[in-house]
Amino acid sequence: MLTYDPDDTLAHRLDPRSKLGVQIGFAATALAHTGSRALLILSVIAALILLAARVSVLRALYAYRFALVFLGLAPLLAGLTLGSPWFDLGDAETSARASYRVLLILLVSAAYVRSTPIRASRAAIQRTIPGKPGQLLGVGVSLIFRFLPVLQADIRTIRDAMAARLGDERGVVDRASTIGLLGLTRAFDRADRLALAMQARCFAWNPTLPHLSFSRLDYPVLALAVVLVLSALL
């Protein structure tokens, strides 16, 4: 799974608020425009964002490999029909375009995750959205970024333990149900331990967050975010 990696790239030097703005604008534009020209332009922008954060496309695709399975199956399932001609190319193409737009959004988010510390993301959200809603959203985002890698590691441990006990020779449904039940048990145990740790460390809704400030590098990025948002509305 992709996580924050300290570096000195252009994306690392940007304020997280400007990067969030680009993400929001990019996602809005990708969902609003479905034409081939728009997808080409969005692909170029996504490639430049990955380059700015030094994120390998192959590494990002591997991190999203489970999502790619669903994105790849969607056009095939959308094209199936109950009668002649049995497969509708038009429906499959529409679904494929939608899957590709989602893939571009995931790649852009991978650049954000690699170049932005969790505390900086929380600070950006809480200073952009005032009051309790911003605090709740900031805490939720920070917990998700910290919790998901741990859960994924638990799932890998369960799968390795099953393989060591020849569990990979069991049926697919049996393996999936076992991994699902054990994974849920681990997730609830982790949640209980997390709640206890937060109480022991005197969890605060409004802690001292890192200082954020825009630099000259942020203004072109903010302009790009504005252009993307406007293009989604036009």
Phi and psi restraints in degrees (value plus and minus 20) as a CYANA .aco file:
   2 LEU   PHI     -90.7   -50.7
   2 LEU   PSI     116.0   156.0
   3 THR   PHI    -156.2  -116.2
   3 THR   PSI     152.4   192.4
   4 TYR   PHI     -84.3   -44.3
   4 TYR   PSI     114.1   154.1
   5 ASP   PHI    -150.3  -110.3
   5 ASP   PSI      89.6   129.6
   6 PRO   PHI     -76.5   -36.5
   6 PRO   PSI     115.4   155.4
   7 ASP   PHI    -182.6  -142.6
   7 ASP   PSI    -198.4  -158.4
   8 ASP   PHI    -141.4  -101.4
   8 ASP   PSI      14.8    54.8
   9 THR   PHI     -97.0   -57.0
   9 THR   PSI     150.8   190.8
  10 LEU   PHI     -79.9   -39.9
  10 LEU   PSI     -62.1   -22.1
  11 ALA   PHI     -85.0   -45.0
  11 ALA   PSI     -55.3   -15.3
  12 HIS   PHI     -87.1   -47.1
  12 HIS   PSI     -48.4    -8.4
  13 ARG   PHI    -105.5   -65.5
  13 ARG   PSI     -26.9    13.1
  14 LEU   PHI    -102.3   -62.3
  14 LEU   PSI     133.2   173.2
  15 ASP   PHI     -89.8   -49.8
  15 ASP   PSI     116.9   156.9
  16 PRO   PHI     -80.9   -40.9
  16 PRO   PSI     -45.5    -5.5
  17 ARG   PHI     -87.2   -47.2
  17 ARG   PSI     -58.5   -18.5
  18 SER   PHI     -88.8   -48.8
  18 SER   PSI     -55.6   -15.6
  19 LYS   PHI     -89.3   -49.3
  19 LYS   PSI     -57.7   -17.7
  20 LEU   PHI     -84.2   -44.2
  20 LEU   PSI     -58.9   -18.9
  21 GLY   PHI     -81.4   -41.4
  21 GLY   PSI     -62.0   -22.0
  22 VAL   PHI     -85.4   -45.4
  22 VAL   PSI     -60.6   -20.6
  23 GLN   PHI     -81.4   -41.4
  23 GLN   PSI     -65.4   -25.4
  24 ILE   PHI     -84.0   -44.0
  24 ILE   PSI     -65.6   -25.6
  25 GLY   PHI     -84.2   -44.2
  25 GLY   PSI     -59.4   -19.4
  26 PHE   PHI     -85.2   -45.2
  26 PHE   PSI     -65.9   -25.9
  27 ALA   PHI     -83.0   -43.0
  27 ALA   PSI     -62.1   -22.1
  28 ALA   PHI     -83.5   -43.5
  28 ALA   PSI     -62.5   -22.5
  29 THR   PHI     -87.4   -47.4
  29 THR   PSI     -60.9   -20.9
  30 ALA   PHI     -83.3   -43.3
  30 ALA   PSI     -55.8   -15.8
  31 LEU   PHI    -100.4   -60.4
  31 LEU   PSI     -43.1    -3.1
  32 ALA   PHI    -107.1   -67.1
  32 ALA   PSI     -50.2   -10.2
  33 HIS   PHI    -135.2   -95.2
  33 HIS   PSI     110.1   150.1
  34 THR   PHI    -138.6   -98.6
  34 THR   PSI     -19.7    20.3
  35 GLY   PHI     -92.1   -52.1
  35 GLY   PSI     141.4   181.4
  36 SER   PHI     -85.0   -45.0
  36 SER   PSI     -59.0   -19.0
  37 ARG   PHI     -84.7   -44.7
  37 ARG   PSI     -61.6   -21.6
  38 ALA   PHI     -84.7   -44.7
  38 ALA   PSI     -61.0   -21.0
  39 LEU   PHI     -85.1   -45.1
  39 LEU   PSI     -55.6   -15.6
  40 LEU   PHI     -85.6   -45.6
  40 LEU   PSI     -65.0   -25.0
  41 ILE   PHI     -84.1   -44.1
  41 ILE   PSI     -62.3   -22.3
  42 LEU   PHI     -85.0   -45.0
  42 LEU   PSI     -55.2   -15.2
  43 SER   PHI     -84.5   -44.5
  43 SER   PSI     -60.9   -20.9
  44 VAL   PHI     -85.0   -45.0
  44 VAL   PSI     -63.1   -23.1
  45 ILE   PHI     -83.3   -43.3
  45 ILE   PSI     -62.7   -22.7
  46 ALA   PHI     -82.5   -42.5
  46 ALA   PSI     -60.0   -20.0
  47 ALA   PHI     -84.4   -44.4
  47 ALA   PSI     -59.9   -19.9
  48 LEU   PHI     -86.9   -46.9
  48 LEU   PSI     -57.6   -17.6
  49 ILE   PHI     -85.3   -45.3
  49 ILE   PSI     -63.1   -23.1
  50 LEU   PHI     -82.7   -42.7
  50 LEU   PSI     -58.9   -18.9
  51 LEU   PHI     -85.4   -45.4
  51 LEU   PSI     -59.7   -19.7
  52 ALA   PHI     -84.9   -44.9
  52 ALA   PSI     -49.3    -9.3
  53 ALA   PHI    -118.9   -78.9
  53 ALA   PSI     -20.9    19.1
  54 ARG   PHI      35.9    75.9
  54 ARG   PSI      29.6    69.6
  55 VAL   PHI    -123.8   -83.8
  55 VAL   PSI     104.3   144.3
  56 SER   PHI     -91.2   -51.2
  56 SER   PSI     113.4   153.4
  57 VAL   PHI     -81.1   -41.1
  57 VAL   PSI     -60.9   -20.9
  58 LEU   PHI     -84.5   -44.5
  58 LEU   PSI     -59.3   -19.3
  59 ARG   PHI     -85.6   -45.6
  59 ARG   PSI     -61.4   -21.4
  60 ALA   PHI     -85.4   -45.4
  60 ALA   PSI     -62.3   -22.3
  61 LEU   PHI     -84.4   -44.4
  61 LEU   PSI     -58.0   -18.0
  62 TYR   PHI     -85.7   -45.7
  62 TYR   PSI     -58.4   -18.4
  63 ALA   PHI     -83.7   -43.7
  63 ALA   PSI     -50.9   -10.9
  64 TYR   PHI    -124.4   -84.4
  64 TYR   PSI       6.3    46.3
  65 ARG   PHI     -81.5   -41.5
  65 ARG   PSI     -54.3   -14.3
  66 PHE   PHI     -92.3   -52.3
  66 PHE   PSI     -58.1   -18.1
  67 ALA   PHI     -86.4   -46.4
  67 ALA   PSI     -53.6   -13.6
  68 LEU   PHI     -84.0   -44.0
  68 LEU   PSI     -51.1   -11.1
  69 VAL   PHI     -81.0   -41.0
  69 VAL   PSI     -66.7   -26.7
  70 PHE   PHI     -88.4   -48.4
  70 PHE   PSI     -58.9   -18.9
  71 LEU   PHI     -85.4   -45.4
  71 LEU   PSI     -53.7   -13.7
  72 GLY   PHI     -95.9   -55.9
  72 GLY   PSI     -53.0   -13.0
  73 LEU   PHI     -97.2   -57.2
  73 LEU   PSI     -45.9    -5.9
  74 ALA   PHI     -76.4   -36.4
  74 ALA   PSI     -68.1   -28.1
  75 PRO   PHI     -83.6   -43.6
  75 PRO   PSI     -55.1   -15.1
  76 LEU   PHI     -86.9   -46.9
  76 LEU   PSI     -63.0   -23.0
  77 LEU   PHI     -90.8   -50.8
  77 LEU   PSI     -55.7   -15.7
  78 ALA   PHI     -87.3   -47.3
  78 ALA   PSI     -51.0   -11.0
  79 GLY   PHI    -100.5   -60.5
  79 GLY   PSI     -36.4     3.6
  80 LEU   PHI     -90.3   -50.3
  80 LEU   PSI     119.2   159.2
  81 THR   PHI    -148.2  -108.2
  81 THR   PSI     137.7   177.7
  82 LEU   PHI    -100.2   -60.2
  82 LEU   PSI     -34.7     5.3
  83 GLY   PHI    -156.7  -116.7
  83 GLY   PSI    -191.6  -151.6
  84 SER   PHI     -79.2   -39.2
  84 SER   PSI     115.3   155.3
  85 PRO   PHI    -110.8   -70.8
  85 PRO   PSI      -6.8    33.2
  86 TRP   PHI      54.0    94.0
  86 TRP   PSI     -45.1    -5.1
  87 PHE   PHI    -164.8  -124.8
  87 PHE   PSI      99.9   139.9
  88 ASP   PHI    -118.0   -78.0
  88 ASP   PSI      90.5   130.5
  89 LEU   PHI     -85.1   -45.1
  89 LEU   PSI     -53.1   -13.1
  90 GLY   PHI     -84.0   -44.0
  90 GLY   PSI     -66.1   -26.1
  91 ASP   PHI     -85.4   -45.4
  91 ASP   PSI     -59.0   -19.0
  92 ALA   PHI     -85.1   -45.1
  92 ALA   PSI     -59.5   -19.5
  93 GLU   PHI     -86.0   -46.0
  93 GLU   PSI     -61.6   -21.6
  94 THR   PHI     -81.2   -41.2
  94 THR   PSI     -64.0   -24.0
  95 SER   PHI     -87.5   -47.5
  95 SER   PSI     -57.0   -17.0
  96 ALA   PHI     -84.5   -44.5
  96 ALA   PSI     -59.9   -19.9
  97 ARG   PHI     -83.0   -43.0
  97 ARG   PSI     -61.4   -21.4
  98 ALA   PHI     -84.2   -44.2
  98 ALA   PSI     -62.1   -22.1
  99 SER   PHI     -83.7   -43.7
  99 SER   PSI     -59.3   -19.3
 100 TYR   PHI     -87.1   -47.1
 100 TYR   PSI     -57.7   -17.7
 101 ARG   PHI     -84.0   -44.0
 101 ARG   PSI     -61.3   -21.3
 102 VAL   PHI     -83.6   -43.6
 102 VAL   PSI     -59.1   -19.1
 103 LEU   PHI     -81.6   -41.6
 103 LEU   PSI     -62.6   -22.6
 104 LEU   PHI     -81.5   -41.5
 104 LEU   PSI     -60.9   -20.9
 105 ILE   PHI     -83.3   -43.3
 105 ILE   PSI     -60.6   -20.6
 106 LEU   PHI     -83.9   -43.9
 106 LEU   PSI     -59.6   -19.6
 107 LEU   PHI     -85.4   -45.4
 107 LEU   PSI     -60.8   -20.8
 108 VAL   PHI     -84.6   -44.6
 108 VAL   PSI     -60.0   -20.0
 109 SER   PHI     -85.6   -45.6
 109 SER   PSI     -50.9   -10.9
 110 ALA   PHI     -83.5   -43.5
 110 ALA   PSI     -59.5   -19.5
 111 ALA   PHI     -83.8   -43.8
 111 ALA   PSI     -59.1   -19.1
 112 TYR   PHI     -85.3   -45.3
 112 TYR   PSI     -65.4   -25.4
 113 VAL   PHI     -81.9   -41.9
 113 VAL   PSI     -62.2   -22.2
 114 ARG   PHI     -89.5   -49.5
 114 ARG   PSI     -48.0    -8.0
 115 SER   PHI    -125.7   -85.7
 115 SER   PSI     -16.7    23.3
 116 THR   PHI    -150.0  -110.0
 116 THR   PSI     101.4   141.4
 117 PRO   PHI     -84.5   -44.5
 117 PRO   PSI     133.9   173.9
 118 ILE   PHI     -83.2   -43.2
 118 ILE   PSI     -62.2   -22.2
 119 ARG   PHI     -83.8   -43.8
 119 ARG   PSI     -55.4   -15.4
 120 ALA   PHI     -87.3   -47.3
 120 ALA   PSI     -57.4   -17.4
 121 SER   PHI     -84.0   -44.0
 121 SER   PSI     -62.8   -22.8
 122 ARG   PHI     -84.0   -44.0
 122 ARG   PSI     -61.7   -21.7
 123 ALA   PHI     -83.5   -43.5
 123 ALA   PSI     -61.1   -21.1
 124 ALA   PHI     -83.4   -43.4
 124 ALA   PSI     -61.2   -21.2
 125 ILE   PHI     -89.3   -49.3
 125 ILE   PSI     -66.0   -26.0
 126 GLN   PHI     -89.1   -49.1
 126 GLN   PSI     -47.9    -7.9
 127 ARG   PHI    -107.4   -67.4
 127 ARG   PSI     -33.9     6.1
 128 THR   PHI    -111.1   -71.1
 128 THR   PSI     -60.0   -20.0
 129 ILE   PHI    -127.2   -87.2
 129 ILE   PSI      90.3   130.3
 130 PRO   PHI     -95.5   -55.5
 130 PRO   PSI     141.0   181.0
 131 GLY   PHI      56.4    96.4
 131 GLY   PSI    -184.6  -144.6
 132 LYS   PHI     -80.7   -40.7
 132 LYS   PSI     -58.8   -18.8
 133 PRO   PHI     -77.1   -37.1
 133 PRO   PSI     -62.2   -22.2
 134 GLY   PHI     -86.2   -46.2
 134 GLY   PSI     -59.6   -19.6
 135 GLN   PHI     -84.8   -44.8
 135 GLN   PSI     -64.3   -24.3
 136 LEU   PHI     -83.5   -43.5
 136 LEU   PSI     -63.6   -23.6
 137 LEU   PHI     -86.7   -46.7
 137 LEU   PSI     -60.5   -20.5
 138 GLY   PHI     -83.4   -43.4
 138 GLY   PSI     -63.8   -23.8
 139 VAL   PHI     -83.9   -43.9
 139 VAL   PSI     -62.1   -22.1
 140 GLY   PHI     -81.1   -41.1
 140 GLY   PSI     -64.1   -24.1
 141 VAL   PHI     -83.6   -43.6
 141 VAL   PSI     -64.6   -24.6
 142 SER   PHI     -83.9   -43.9
 142 SER   PSI     -59.6   -19.6
 143 LEU   PHI     -88.2   -48.2
 143 LEU   PSI     -58.4   -18.4
 144 ILE   PHI     -83.1   -43.1
 144 ILE   PSI     -65.8   -25.8
 145 PHE   PHI     -82.0   -42.0
 145 PHE   PSI     -52.2   -12.2
 146 ARG   PHI    -105.4   -65.4
 146 ARG   PSI     -50.4   -10.4
 147 PHE   PHI    -104.8   -64.8
 147 PHE   PSI     -58.8   -18.8
 148 LEU   PHI     -80.3   -40.3
 148 LEU   PSI     -66.2   -26.2
 149 PRO   PHI     -79.6   -39.6
 149 PRO   PSI     -54.6   -14.6
 150 VAL   PHI     -87.0   -47.0
 150 VAL   PSI     -62.8   -22.8
 151 LEU   PHI     -85.2   -45.2
 151 LEU   PSI     -59.7   -19.7
 152 GLN   PHI     -83.7   -43.7
 152 GLN   PSI     -59.4   -19.4
 153 ALA   PHI     -83.9   -43.9
 153 ALA   PSI     -57.9   -17.9
 154 ASP   PHI     -83.7   -43.7
 154 ASP   PSI     -62.0   -22.0
 155 ILE   PHI     -82.8   -42.8
 155 ILE   PSI     -61.8   -21.8
 156 ARG   PHI     -83.0   -43.0
 156 ARG   PSI     -59.8   -19.8
 157 THR   PHI     -83.0   -43.0
 157 THR   PSI     -62.3   -22.3
 158 ILE   PHI     -83.5   -43.5
 158 ILE   PSI     -64.0   -24.0
 159 ARG   PHI     -84.3   -44.3
 159 ARG   PSI     -61.2   -21.2
 160 ASP   PHI     -85.0   -45.0
 160 ASP   PSI     -59.6   -19.6
 161 ALA   PHI     -85.3   -45.3
 161 ALA   PSI     -59.6   -19.6
 162 MET   PHI     -85.4   -45.4
 162 MET   PSI     -61.1   -21.1
 163 ALA   PHI     -84.6   -44.6
 163 ALA   PSI     -57.0   -17.0
 164 ALA   PHI     -86.7   -46.7
 164 ALA   PSI     -44.3    -4.3
 165 ARG   PHI    -123.0   -83.0
 165 ARG   PSI       3.4    43.4
 166 LEU   PHI      41.1    81.1
 166 LEU   PSI       7.5    47.5
 167 GLY   PHI     -89.6   -49.6
 167 GLY   PSI     -40.0     0.0
 168 ASP   PHI     -91.4   -51.4
 168 ASP   PSI     -27.3    12.7
 169 GLU   PHI    -109.6   -69.6
 169 GLU   PSI     -25.0    15.0
 170 ARG   PHI    -100.2   -60.2
 170 ARG   PSI     150.1   190.1
 171 GLY   PHI     -86.1   -46.1
 171 GLY   PSI     139.5   179.5
 172 VAL   PHI     -83.8   -43.8
 172 VAL   PSI     -64.3   -24.3
 173 VAL   PHI     -84.1   -44.1
 173 VAL   PSI     -61.5   -21.5
 174 ASP   PHI     -83.5   -43.5
 174 ASP   PSI     -64.0   -24.0
 175 ARG   PHI     -85.5   -45.5
 175 ARG   PSI     -63.3   -23.3
 176 ALA   PHI     -83.0   -43.0
 176 ALA   PSI     -62.6   -22.6
 177 SER   PHI     -86.2   -46.2
 177 SER   PSI     -59.0   -19.0
 178 THR   PHI     -85.6   -45.6
 178 THR   PSI     -67.0   -27.0
 179 ILE   PHI     -83.6   -43.6
 179 ILE   PSI     -59.8   -19.8
 180 GLY   PHI     -83.6   -43.6
 180 GLY   PSI     -66.0   -26.0
 181 LEU   PHI     -85.5   -45.5
 181 LEU   PSI     -66.2   -26.2
 182 LEU   PHI     -86.0   -46.0
 182 LEU   PSI     -57.1   -17.1
 183 GLY   PHI     -84.7   -44.7
 183 GLY   PSI     -62.0   -22.0
 184 LEU   PHI     -84.3   -44.3
 184 LEU   PSI     -59.9   -19.9
 185 THR   PHI     -82.1   -42.1
 185 THR   PSI     -64.1   -24.1
 186 ARG   PHI     -83.5   -43.5
 186 ARG   PSI     -60.0   -20.0
 187 ALA   PHI     -83.5   -43.5
 187 ALA   PSI     -63.8   -23.8
 188 PHE   PHI     -86.8   -46.8
 188 PHE   PSI     -58.1   -18.1
 189 ASP   PHI     -83.3   -43.3
 189 ASP   PSI     -62.8   -22.8
 190 ARG   PHI     -83.3   -43.3
 190 ARG   PSI     -60.0   -20.0
 191 ALA   PHI     -83.8   -43.8
 191 ALA   PSI     -61.5   -21.5
 192 ASP   PHI     -83.5   -43.5
 192 ASP   PSI     -62.3   -22.3
 193 ARG   PHI     -87.4   -47.4
 193 ARG   PSI     -56.9   -16.9
 194 LEU   PHI     -84.4   -44.4
 194 LEU   PSI     -63.7   -23.7
 195 ALA   PHI     -82.0   -42.0
 195 ALA   PSI     -61.8   -21.8
 196 LEU   PHI     -85.5   -45.5
 196 LEU   PSI     -60.9   -20.9
 197 ALA   PHI     -85.6   -45.6
 197 ALA   PSI     -58.2   -18.2
 198 MET   PHI     -85.5   -45.5
 198 MET   PSI     -57.6   -17.6
 199 GLN   PHI     -88.2   -48.2
 199 GLN   PSI     -60.8   -20.8
 200 ALA   PHI     -86.3   -46.3
 200 ALA   PSI     -49.2    -9.2
 201 ARG   PHI    -117.2   -77.2
 201 ARG   PSI      -4.0    36.0
 202 CYS   PHI      33.3    73.3
 202 CYS   PSI      40.9    80.9
 203 PHE   PHI     -73.2   -33.2
 203 PHE   PSI     113.5   153.5
 204 ALA   PHI    -138.8   -98.8
 204 ALA   PSI     116.7   156.7
 205 TRP   PHI     -92.9   -52.9
 205 TRP   PSI     -44.4    -4.4
 206 ASN   PHI    -151.4  -111.4
 206 ASN   PSI      48.9    88.9
 207 PRO   PHI     -96.3   -56.3
 207 PRO   PSI     156.1   196.1
 208 THR   PHI     -96.5   -56.5
 208 THR   PSI      87.9   127.9
 209 LEU   PHI    -114.5   -74.5
 209 LEU   PSI     138.9   178.9
 210 PRO   PHI     -81.7   -41.7
 210 PRO   PSI     128.3   168.3
 211 HIS   PHI     -92.1   -52.1
 211 HIS   PSI     115.3   155.3
 212 LEU   PHI    -138.9   -98.9
 212 LEU   PSI     119.6   159.6
 213 SER   PHI    -173.5  -133.5
 213 SER   PSI     122.5   162.5
 214 PHE   PHI     -99.6   -59.6
 214 PHE   PSI     123.6   163.6
 215 SER   PHI    -136.6   -96.6
 215 SER   PSI     159.1   199.1
 216 ARG   PHI     -82.4   -42.4
 216 ARG   PSI     -46.8    -6.8
 217 LEU   PHI     -89.4   -49.4
 217 LEU   PSI     -44.8    -4.8
 218 ASP   PHI     -97.4   -57.4
 218 ASP   PSI     -47.8    -7.8
 219 TYR   PHI     -85.1   -45.1
 219 TYR   PSI     -62.4   -22.4
 220 PRO   PHI     -83.7   -43.7
 220 PRO   PSI     -53.7   -13.7
 221 VAL   PHI     -88.7   -48.7
 221 VAL   PSI     -61.3   -21.3
 222 LEU   PHI     -83.5   -43.5
 222 LEU   PSI     -58.0   -18.0
 223 ALA   PHI     -83.3   -43.3
 223 ALA   PSI     -60.4   -20.4
 224 LEU   PHI     -82.4   -42.4
 224 LEU   PSI     -60.6   -20.6
 225 ALA   PHI     -81.9   -41.9
 225 ALA   PSI     -62.5   -22.5
 226 VAL   PHI     -83.9   -43.9
 226 VAL   PSI     -63.2   -23.2
 227 VAL   PHI     -82.2   -42.2
 227 VAL   PSI     -61.5   -21.5
 228 LEU   PHI     -84.9   -44.9
 228 LEU   PSI     -62.6   -22.6
 229 VAL   PHI     -84.5   -44.5
 229 VAL   PSI     -63.4   -23.4
 230 LEU   PHI     -85.0   -45.0
 230 LEU   PSI     -58.0   -18.0
 231 SER   PHI     -85.0   -45.0
 231 SER   PSI     -49.6    -9.6
 232 ALA   PHI     -91.7   -51.7
 232 ALA   PSI     -47.1    -7.1
 233 LEU   PHI    -106.5   -66.5
 233 LEU   PSI     -40.9    -0.9
